């Protein structure tokens, strides 16, 4: 669950810039839904490839990171009886 924790920590940093509340464990369904929306956005081809500004290898590394986050989130949801919907771009 380290990758999920890193993702949440990094995302909390961005949310703080915009004055939005941090996501903390234990996660509730609203937190899971927000994380899934963020994953969907991050996995869009434009965001994943930084509009063509990064190499295919870098984009693949980003994809693997987000795929790991999604797997860990799915496990967390299963263990905590929360609903999980796989991101569209996985």
Secondary structure as GFF3:
##gff-version 3
##sequence-region A 1 90
A	DSSP	alpha_helix	2	17	.	.	.	ID=ss1
A	DSSP	alpha_helix	29	42	.	.	.	ID=ss2
A	DSSP	alpha_helix	45	48	.	.	.	ID=ss3
A	DSSP	three_ten_helix	50	52	.	.	.	ID=ss4
A	DSSP	alpha_helix	56	79	.	.	.	ID=ss5
###
